[in-house]
Every structure is written in structure tokens, then in C-alpha cells.
Amino acid sequence: MNTRVAVVTGGARGMGHAHALGLAGAGFSVVVIDTQPAAGAALAQAGVSCLTADVGEEQAVAEAFSTILGRHGRIDVLVNNAGGALSGAACEDHSLAEWERTLRINLTGPFLCIRATLPAMKLQRNGRIINVATASVYSGITAALYRDGANLVPYVAAKGGVIGLTTALAREVGPWNITVNAIAPGFTPTPRVRASFPQQAMDRMVEDQALRRTLEPQDATGMVVFLAGDSAAMVTGQVLRIDGGSAMG
């Protein structure tokens, strides 16, 4: 039996790095797509390969997935993890270019990767697509409530689009036995976030959770591995929050 292949975008660091290692540990052959391959050098020790590409660029995505299919002949799991906020400016202070770039990274990027993946998954009549949203879509709470200059309205709006993409696509591709789900992590201070976020502000965010512990990148990895595996064969169109109970209802 061929080893199942998982693709993780933005997997060279942060949460994507944890997901890539988790999937490799679960027996998948993992390929990371990232704009900074040097940051993923440590992944090589776990047998994870890396490709350099910007998921917001159509041609780069097409070439990356063509390379993956050429090497492996299949794609079983796609984790659309790449994304992030580009600016902490208030909504009215965002330029149109910043707005459009935020949408391109967080919403158009997943669409391009899904489009490049679906032909192979349909041919296999099996596949798992896992999108990464944010729990802030449900609460409306962004880091601006805890730290000045941390407004994330375009980012949260784009991630809301990811949730719509997830549910609509699940309906469309179900006949091919392809599942589409999303995870919605709460505030997770990756090393990059910790470098710019005061500890006092992070402590205040933890106080608003039901579980009083700072979320770590690997806290969402178990859900990614579950959704990628056989036990989740009948789970689709769902958005699963991993936020320590900060957003409920």
C-alpha cells in the first residue's frame, strides 16, 4: 500500500510546523509548502520535504502541486495552514492593497491549493482537506482588546470566508468521498507572536478562557491528525474550535 501523502502550507514554522511533524509521526509522507524553506530545515530530520512557494500566487501554486504529484503520484491530505494578519491598523486605516493581500494569503491561497489538489483526490475518490480558520470569527474578539495596535478585522473577515469555503466545498466534493473540515484555533502565541506581544496581554487573554493555559501550536495538531485519518471518515463540513473555551455557543 502506498504511503499517504499530506501537504501542509505554511508548515516551516509555528502551527504549521507542529502539524507537519504530527502528520509525519502518524505515518504520512509530508510535504511542506512555505515561502521560507530555510526555516523548515529541522523538518528534514523527521523526513518532511519542503517546497518554496507563495500560496497567494497562482503559478507558484500550480508548479508546487505539479512537483508533488510528479514525485508522489497522489495527495491524500491538504492542510491549508498558511496565512496571517499583515497589519494591526484599524479597519478604516487599512489600504486597499493591504486588504486585498490579506484576503489573498488567507482565502485565495486556500482556494488555489484546493483547486490544484482536487483533480488528484477525485481520481483517487478519496481525500481530506483541512482548512485553518480562527475562533475570532465566532467571538469577534481580536487582539485589539488586549493590546493597542492589534486590530485584525481584515484577517478575521478572510478567515470567515474560509469557513464558508469549508462548508460549501464539503457539499460539492462529498460524492468523491472527499471530506472538508476546518479547525478554528484560539489565540496561539507562536514564537513570532511572542516576539511582538507583551506577556501581560497574553496573560489577560488566558484569563478569558475556560481553560487557563496558554495555547501552544501543537494543541491543534491532534485535531489535524484526527481529521486526516480513517477515524474521521464521516466527518465533513465541520468547524472545530481549539481555543481553551474562549468562544462558546
Secondary structure, DSSP 8 states (H G I E B T S, - for coil): ----EEEEETTTSHHHHHHHHHHHHTT-EEEEEES-GGGGGGGGGGT-EEEE--TT-HHHHHHHHHHHHHHHS---EEEE--------S-GGG--HHHHHHHHIIIIIHHHHHHHHHHHHHHHHT-EEEEEE--THHHH---GGGTSTT---HHHHHHHHHHHHHHHHHHHHHGGGTEEEEEEEE-----HHHHTTS-HHHHHHHHHTSSS-S---GGGGHHHHHHHHSGGGTT--S-EEEESTTSS--
